[in-house]
Amino acid sequence: MISTPESGVDSIAITFALLDPIITVARPVVAFFTAAVAGVAENLFNSGGKSSFPSHDLTCLVDGCCDGIDCPPEEHSQHHTFTEKIRAGLNFALTELWGDMAGWFLLGLLFAGLITAVIPEEIIGRNLGGGIQSMLIMLAVSIPLYICATASTPIAAALILKGVSPGVALVFLIAGPATNVTSLTVLLGILGKRATTIYLVSIALMTVIFGLVLDQIYTFFGISAQAVIGQAAEIMPVWAEWAGAIILLFLSAKPIFGGIGTRLKPENPEHHETEGDLHAETAETLACAKSD
């Protein structure tokens, strides 16, 4: 529940491309230790109460041929060839998974552009340039914010370019995806106040501690985060960068425009027509009742 939203293969790859190798390594490491601390604390302070969790869906991901309960794994493993599994995995990655992330990634790029163009560097550097106070400010902003790990990465890159320390950016990258008002409300209902408090305190404490450590690492080695940001992508040849960008645009077009079209689509006219007929019929019935 903590390490999964904070980091994944997708967000780590984007972090390497948009930020630098140090933050790329720090992100999953901090997510691991944060989740471990929260889990240990939950076990230590557990009063013995049991929380109700929904059952896991064990249905076959290839074509739903098995529900994972009635057929044993040994039998189900023979249902599909290795090629079918690879095809199903690629289909999930390139359609369903990226379809869910494309809109958020575009939103993150837009916010990153706004931060770069609108917010003065002096304001960000003065308030979020590093130190415990800057990290507490970023923590207060990140906890209620609803943002995914992928969308937070370009925003963090824009913040670093504006003078935010890498440690403060790490607080945003970890606390932002792991917490928001909606998830905390759900956690309160499922886990209770004690477990939710442990969840929130663990994230806040570990992100600030590791944020301070990360700033010290950059200072010790004399590395400027602004100078090295985005340079990891330079190991790729230009033709590969352009090919990747074109493929990414192609994969993003359908989910983004499809999502926009769904939100802009007017309501079903048949619904209005039926509703209008119902009102007309009701008025007619009342008129007949009065005449009687």
WOQUI-V402789 format. One record per backbone hydrogen bond with DSSP energy under -0.5 kcal/mol. CO is the residue of the C=O (numbers start at 1). NH is the residue of the N-H. E is the energy in kcal/mol with one decimal. If there is no record, write none. Layout:
CO NH E
CO NH E
This chain:
2 6 -1.2
3 7 -1.7
8 12 -2.6
9 13 -2.1
10 14 -2.1
11 15 -2.3
12 16 -2.2
13 17 -1.7
14 18 -2.7
15 19 -2.6
17 233 -0.5
19 230 -3.3
19 232 -0.5
20 24 -1.9
21 25 -2.0
22 26 -2.5
23 27 -2.4
24 28 -0.8
25 29 -1.5
26 30 -2.9
27 31 -2.0
28 32 -2.3
29 33 -2.3
30 34 -2.6
31 35 -2.2
32 36 -2.4
33 37 -2.7
34 38 -2.2
35 39 -2.4
36 40 -2.6
37 41 -2.6
38 42 -2.2
39 43 -1.9
40 44 -2.3
41 45 -2.3
51 53 -0.5
56 58 -0.8
60 64 -0.8
66 60 -3.1
72 75 -0.6
72 76 -2.3
73 77 -2.2
75 78 -1.2
76 79 -1.8
81 85 -1.9
82 86 -2.3
83 87 -2.6
84 88 -2.4
85 89 -2.4
86 90 -2.6
87 91 -2.3
88 92 -2.1
89 93 -2.4
90 94 -2.8
91 95 -1.5
91 96 -0.9
92 97 -3.4
93 98 -1.2
95 99 -1.6
96 100 -1.7
97 101 -1.3
98 102 -2.7
99 103 -0.5
101 105 -2.8
102 106 -2.4
103 107 -2.2
104 108 -2.5
105 109 -2.2
106 110 -2.3
107 111 -2.4
108 112 -2.3
109 113 -2.3
110 114 -2.2
111 115 -2.7
112 116 -2.3
113 117 -2.2
114 118 -2.8
114 119 -0.7
115 119 -0.7
120 124 -1.5
121 125 -2.8
122 126 -2.0
123 127 -1.7
124 128 -3.0
125 129 -0.7
128 165 -1.6
131 135 -1.8
132 136 -2.1
133 137 -2.1
134 138 -2.3
135 139 -2.2
136 140 -2.3
137 141 -1.6
138 142 -2.6
139 143 -2.3
140 144 -0.6
141 145 -0.5
144 181 -1.0
145 147 -0.8
148 152 -1.9
149 153 -0.7
150 153 -0.8
150 154 -0.7
151 155 -0.9
152 156 -2.3
153 157 -2.1
154 158 -2.1
155 159 -2.2
156 160 -2.3
157 161 -2.0
158 162 -1.1
159 164 -2.5
160 163 -1.6
165 169 -2.2
166 170 -2.0
167 171 -1.7
168 172 -1.7
169 173 -2.4
170 174 -2.0
171 175 -2.6
171 176 -0.5
172 176 -1.4
174 178 -1.2
175 179 -1.6
176 147 -0.6
180 184 -2.4
181 185 -1.8
182 186 -2.1
183 187 -2.6
184 188 -2.1
185 189 -1.5
186 190 -2.0
187 191 -2.9
187 192 -1.2
192 196 -1.8
193 197 -2.4
194 198 -2.3
195 199 -2.5
196 200 -2.5
197 201 -2.9
198 202 -2.4
199 203 -1.7
200 204 -2.4
201 205 -2.9
202 206 -2.4
203 207 -2.2
204 208 -1.7
205 209 -2.3
206 210 -2.7
207 211 -2.0
208 212 -2.2
209 213 -2.0
210 214 -2.6
211 215 -2.0
212 216 -1.7
213 217 -1.9
214 218 -2.1
215 219 -2.1
216 220 -2.9
217 221 -2.1
218 222 -0.5
218 223 -2.4
219 222 -0.6
223 225 -0.6
224 228 -1.6
225 229 -1.2
228 231 -1.8
230 233 -0.8
231 234 -1.5
232 235 -1.4
233 236 -1.6
237 241 -1.9
238 242 -2.5
239 243 -2.2
240 244 -2.5
241 245 -2.4
242 246 -2.4
243 247 -2.4
244 248 -2.4
245 249 -2.4
246 250 -2.3
247 251 -2.5
248 252 -1.8
249 253 -1.5
250 254 -0.7
251 255 -0.6
252 256 -2.1
253 257 -2.5
254 258 -2.4
255 259 -2.0
256 260 -2.4
257 261 -2.7
258 262 -2.0
259 263 -1.8
260 264 -2.0
261 265 -1.2
268 271 -0.9
268 272 -1.3
269 273 -2.7
270 274 -2.7
271 275 -2.5
272 276 -2.8
273 277 -2.6
274 278 -2.1
275 279 -2.1
276 280 -2.6
277 281 -2.7
278 282 -2.4
279 283 -2.5
280 284 -2.3
281 285 -2.2
282 286 -2.3
283 287 -2.3
284 288 -2.3
285 289 -2.2
286 290 -2.3
287 291 -2.2
288 292 -2.0
